[in-house]
Amino acid sequence: MRRWILATLALFAVSQSGCALILGTERSARKSVSGDLYRDVTPQSGICFRFRGDFMDGKLIPTMGGGAALADVDADGVLDVFFVQQVKNAKQYRKSGGTQPLGRCSRLYRGRGDGTFEDITERSGIRACGWGIGALFADLDSDGDVDLIVANAGERNSVWRNEGNGTFTKVENTGLESGRFAIGMAALDANGDGIVDIYIGHYLDTDPERESKLPATAFKTPDEYSGQDNLFLLGLGGWKWRDATAEWSAADPGSKTIGIAAVDYDRDGRTDLYISNDQWRNTLLHNEGTGTFRDVSEETGTGYPQEGPTAFGKRTRSGMGLAATDLDGDGRPDLFVTNYANEPNTLLRNVEGQVFEQAERPAFGGDADPSIPLVGWGTVAVDYDNDGRDDLMVTNGQILSRFWTVVSQWFNPVAKNFAAGERSYAQRQLLFHNESEPGGPKFRDVSAVAGDLGRLVTVGRGLSAGDLDGDGRLDLVLNAIDRGGIVLKNSHQGGSSLEILPVASGDGRTVLGTRVTVDIAEWRIEKDFFVVQSYASGSWTPLHFGLGPSTSARVSVMWPDGTVQDLGVLAAGRYRVMKGRAPTEALSPSPTPSRRTETPANVRKPGFPPCLPGGSRG
C-alpha cells in the first residue's frame, strides 16, 4: 500500500503534459466557441460553493456528486438556490457523532432579484450536514410555502418545514427518512385526496460505513452492487407519510434508481411515474385510479431501448438525468433520459398517450450525436430563446478522474467500464435548440455558439433552470464536482415570456398536477405543474411559456379537482395564481433587454470577495 501511495504522489507531481501522456488524457474543450448566449456570472453572483466529498473514505458515494435545486422559499417572487453537499472528512464526521461544521454543509442562497445572492444557510435553520446527494423542493403541507427534502446516501433523509418566512424547522419521524441510498424523489397526489405523496428512488445497496470498510483498491463499479427497492409513501396529513409501496405495486424490485418524474403521460387526470435506472430496465408506472400502479414499461416501449447502442453489452442503458415535457409540440409529454458514455441520451416520443417511440437517432443525428462519447447527468428542458419550444441542456462529466480510471483497472478488471467514452474527467456541456414539428422531434447542437456554456468544461452533476434575475429568460445553475456552484446567465435578445406559479389557496389541497394552457396568437401550449426533475435536483419553479414576439397571452388553469379557471389575457411577466382568485404579479416587469444595464462578466460587483478553493470567501 505504501508503494502505491508513493507512486500516486509521484504521478501527481509530474507536469500536466506528462500526466496527459502517461494516462492518455483527452481535452474536452471546444475550439472557436462564439457568442454570449450564456455568460458565466458566478464570480459576481455572490454564490461561493464547492462540492467536497471524501473520496478516499466514501469511495463510490462522492463520485455521484450533489444536486442544485431552485425555489422561492420566502415568497418574494425571486428564485433561491440550494446546493447539496457531502461529508468532507468522514473520520472526523464519525468521531463527532455524525456532524460537521456548518460551513461544510449544504447551502441555501437567497436571490436578491438582480441575479445576485446571499448565503442565508445559518439563519434559515437548515442543517443538512450528512452524506447528501439529492434535494427536492415541494409544498409538502399545501400551505403555500415551499418545503425541502434532502436525500442522503445510506443515512436518514432530512425533512425541513418552511415556517412561512424563509426559515425552516426540521421535522422528525415523518416516514420520509428512508435510510437507504436515495438520489431521486418525486412529489405527486396519487389518490386524488389533495395530500402530497412522495416516491423515493433508491440506488445501490451500500452506505458510507460499508464503503469505508472496502479495501482502498476495491474500485467497485455500480454493476457490482445489488439494487434496492423503491418507496412509495402515501401522505396522511400532519407531516406524516406511510409506506404504501406493496399495496400500490410501486417497488420497482431490485432497481438501481437515479431519476424519477411525475407525469400524466396519457392525460387521464391521474399522475403516473417514470423511473430511470442505472444498468437496469427503466420503468413506467401507470396510475390505475384504483389505489395501485401498473407496470406498463413493456407495452409502452419505455423499459429497454428499442434500438441503438448500450455501453456494456446489456439490453439496458445507464439512466441518470430525466426530463418530462412536450418536446415536439403535439400536446403530450415526452421523456428524455441522460446516459453514460458510448450510449446516446434516450428520447421517447409520446404517441397519442398510448406508446412511446424511441426517437433520439433522428432527433440528434444518429451516429453523429454529440452526446455519445460523454457521460450525461443533469438535464433541463429550457426554452432559452422564448420561441415557445423547450430546448434541452445536458451537463456532462466522467465518474472518475483519468488517473483513477487507469489505476482502478490494475485492481479490478470490471473497472474498465469507467473508461468508456471520451478519456477526460471534466467534459464539455451540451445545449440543443428545439427545431421539432408535431410528431417529429429534431434538435440542433448549438453549444459552439452558446458563449460561456459552450466553453465550460467541468465535472457536471446537478443542474436546474430558472429566471434568476426577473428578465424573463431562463438561467442555469450547476453543482459540479470540480467547481461547485456555477451560474450561467441567459443573455438571449428578443422574445418575451409568461410564467405561472400555482399556489395553494388555503383549502389544504396540493396544486401538484395543475394544468395551465396558454394561447398565443396561432398556437397553444399546455403544461402540467410538477416538481421539475433533473439529476438529484427537484425544483419548485413557475411554468415557463415562451411567447416569441407576442407580449401577452390568454391563460386558463385546470386545477387538480377539475375546476377550470379562465385568467383572461395576461401580459408577459411572472404570476402567482391561487384557485378562485385573480392572478397576482410576482415580479415587477423587467426593463426591455435593449435598455437593461448589466455588469460585464469580467467585473466583480462590490461586496463579494474572491471565492477560495475550500468554498469560503476571503
C-alpha positions, 0 to 999 in steps of 0.5 A, spaced: 500 500 500 505 504 501 508 503 494 502 505 491 501 511 495 508 513 493 507 512 486 500 516 486 504 522 489 509 521 484 504 521 478 501 527 481 507 531 481 509 530 474 507 536 469 500 536 466 503 534 459 506 528 462 500 526 466 496 527 459 501 522 456 502 517 461 494 516 462 492 518 455 488 524 457 483 527 452 481 535 452 474 536 452 474 543 450 471 546 444 475 550 439 472 557 436 466 557 441 462 564 439 457 568 442 454 570 449 448 566 449 450 564 456 455 568 460 458 565 466 456 570 472 458 566 478 464 570 480 459 576 481 453 572 483 455 572 490 454 564 490 461 561 493 460 553 493 464 547 492 462 540 492 467 536 497 466 529 498 471 524 501 473 520 496 478 516 499 473 514 505 466 514 501 469 511 495 463 510 490 458 515 494 462 522 492 463 520 485 455 521 484 456 528 486 450 533 489 444 536 486 442 544 485 435 545 486 431 552 485 425 555 489 422 561 492 422 559 499 420 566 502 415 568 497 418 574 494 417 572 487 425 571 486 428 564 485 433 561 491 438 556 490 440 550 494 446 546 493 447 539 496 453 537 499 457 531 502 461 529 508 468 532 507 472 528 512 468 522 514 473 520 520 472 526 523 464 526 521 464 519 525 468 521 531 463 527 532 457 523 532 455 524 525 456 532 524 460 537 521 461 544 521 456 548 518 460 551 513 461 544 510 454 543 509 449 544 504 447 551 502 441 555 501 442 562 497 437 567 497 436 571 490 436 578 491 432 579 484 438 582 480 441 575 479 445 576 485 445 572 492 446 571 499 448 565 503 442 565 508 444 557 510 445 559 518 439 563 519 434 559 515 435 553 520 437 548 515 442 543 517 443 538 512 450 536 514 450 528 512 452 524 506 447 528 501 446 527 494 439 529 492 434 535 494 427 536 492 423 542 493 415 541 494 409 544 498 409 538 502 403 541 507 399 545 501 400 551 505 403 555 500 410 555 502 415 551 499 418 545 503 425 541 502 427 534 502 434 532 502 436 525 500 442 522 503 446 516 501 445 510 506 443 515 512 436 518 514 433 523 509 432 530 512 425 533 512 425 541 513 418 545 514 418 552 511 415 556 517 412 561 512 418 566 512 424 563 509 426 559 515 425 552 516 424 547 522 426 540 521 421 535 522 422 528 525 419 521 524 415 523 518 416 516 514 420 520 509 427 518 512 428 512 508 435 510 510 437 507 504 441 510 498 436 515 495 438 520 489 431 521 486 424 523 489 418 525 486 412 529 489 405 527 486 397 526 489 396 519 487 389 518 490 386 524 488 385 526 496 389 533 495 395 530 500 402 530 497 405 523 496 412 522 495 416 516 491 423 515 493 428 512 488 433 508 491 440 506 488 445 501 490 445 497 496 451 500 500 452 506 505 458 510 507 460 505 513 460 499 508 464 503 503 469 505 508 470 498 510 472 496 502 479 495 501 482 502 498 483 498 491 476 495 491 474 500 485 467 497 485 463 499 479 455 500 480 454 493 476 457 490 482 452 492 487 445 489 488 439 494 487 434 496 492 427 497 492 423 503 491 418 507 496 412 509 495 409 513 501 402 515 501 401 522 505 396 522 511 396 529 513 400 532 519 407 531 516 406 524 516 407 519 510 406 511 510 409 506 506 404 504 501 409 501 496 406 493 496 399 495 496 400 500 490 405 495 486 410 501 486 417 497 488 420 497 482 424 490 485 431 490 485 432 497 481 438 501 481 434 508 481 437 515 479 431 519 476 424 519 477 418 524 474 411 525 475 407 525 469 400 524 466 403 521 460 396 519 457 392 525 460 387 521 464 387 526 470 391 521 474 399 522 475 403 516 473 411 515 474 417 514 470 423 511 473 430 511 470 435 506 472 442 505 472 444 498 468 437 496 469 430 496 465 427 503 466 420 503 468 413 506 467 408 506 472 401 507 470 396 510 475 390 505 475 385 510 479 384 504 483 389 505 489 395 501 485 400 502 479 401 498 473 407 496 470 406 498 463 414 499 461 413 493 456 407 495 452 409 502 452 416 501 449 419 505 455 423 499 459 429 497 454 431 501 448 428 499 442 434 500 438 441 503 438 447 502 442 448 500 450 455 501 453 456 494 456 453 489 452 446 489 456 439 490 453 439 496 458 442 503 458 445 507 464 439 512 466 441 518 470 438 525 468 430 525 466 426 530 463 418 530 462 415 535 457 412 536 450 418 536 446 415 536 439 409 540 440 403 535 439 400 536 446 403 530 450 409 529 454 415 526 452 421 523 456 428 524 455 433 520 459 441 522 460 446 516 459 453 514 460 458 514 455 458 510 448 450 510 449 446 516 446 441 520 451 434 516 450 428 520 447 421 517 447 416 520 443 409 520 446 404 517 441 397 519 442 398 517 450 398 510 448 406 508 446 412 511 446 417 511 440 424 511 441 426 517 437 433 520 439 437 517 432 433 522 428 432 527 433 440 528 434 443 525 428 444 518 429 451 516 429 453 523 429 450 525 436 454 529 440 452 526 446 455 519 445 462 519 447 460 523 454 457 521 460 450 525 461 447 527 468 443 533 469 438 535 464 433 541 463 428 542 458 429 550 457 426 554 452 432 559 452 430 563 446 422 564 448 420 561 441 415 557 445 419 550 444 423 547 450 430 546 448 434 541 452 441 542 456 445 536 458 451 537 463 456 532 462 462 529 466 466 522 467 465 518 474 472 518 475 478 522 474 483 519 468 488 517 473 483 513 477 480 510 471 487 507 469 489 505 476 482 502 478 483 497 472 490 494 475 485 492 481 479 490 478 478 488 471 470 490 471 473 497 472 474 498 465 467 500 464 469 507 467 473 508 461 468 508 456 467 514 452 471 520 451 478 519 456 477 526 460 474 527 467 471 534 466 467 534 459 464 539 455 456 541 456 451 540 451 445 545 449 440 543 443 435 548 440 428 545 439 427 545 431 421 539 432 414 539 428 408 535 431 410 528 431 417 529 429 422 531 434 429 534 431 434 538 435 440 542 433 447 542 437 448 549 438 453 549 444 459 552 439 455 558 439 452 558 446 458 563 449 460 561 456 456 554 456 459 552 450 466 553 453 465 550 460 468 544 461 467 541 468 465 535 472 457 536 471 452 533 476 446 537 478 443 542 474 436 546 474 433 552 470 430 558 472 429 566 471 434 568 476 434 575 475 426 577 473 428 578 465 424 573 463 429 568 460 431 562 463 438 561 467 442 555 469 445 553 475 450 547 476 453 543 482 459 540 479 464 536 482 470 540 480 467 547 481 461 547 485 456 552 484 456 555 477 451 560 474 450 561 467 446 567 465 441 567 459 443 573 455 438 571 449 435 578 445 428 578 443 422 574 445 418 575 451 415 570 456 409 568 461 410 564 467 405 561 472 406 559 479 400 555 482 399 556 489 395 553 494 389 557 496 388 555 503 383 549 502 389 544 504 389 541 497 396 540 493 396 544 486 401 538 484 398 536 477 395 543 475 394 544 468 395 551 465 394 552 457 396 558 454 394 561 447 398 565 443 396 568 437 396 561 432 398 556 437 397 553 444 401 550 449 399 546 455 403 544 461 402 540 467 405 543 474 410 538 477 416 538 481 421 539 475 426 533 475 433 533 473 439 529 476 438 529 484 435 536 483 427 537 484 425 544 483 419 548 485 419 553 479 413 557 475 411 554 468 415 557 463 411 559 456 415 562 451 411 567 447 416 569 441 414 576 439 407 576 442 407 580 449 401 577 452 397 571 452 390 568 454 391 563 460 386 558 463 388 553 469 385 546 470 386 545 477 387 538 480 379 537 482 377 539 475 375 546 476 377 550 470 379 557 471 379 562 465 385 568 467 383 572 461 389 575 457 395 576 461 401 580 459 408 577 459 411 577 466 411 572 472 404 570 476 402 567 482 395 564 481 391 561 487 384 557 485 378 562 485 382 568 485 385 573 480 392 572 478 397 576 482 404 579 479 410 576 482 415 580 479 415 587 477 416 587 469 423 587 467 426 593 463 426 591 455 433 587 454 435 593 449 435 598 455 437 593 461 444 595 464 448 589 466 455 588 469 460 585 464 462 578 466 469 580 467 467 585 473 466 583 480 460 587 483 462 590 490 461 586 496 463 579 494 470 577 495 474 572 491 471 565 492 477 560 495 478 553 493 475 550 500 468 554 498 469 560 503 470 567 501 476 571 503 
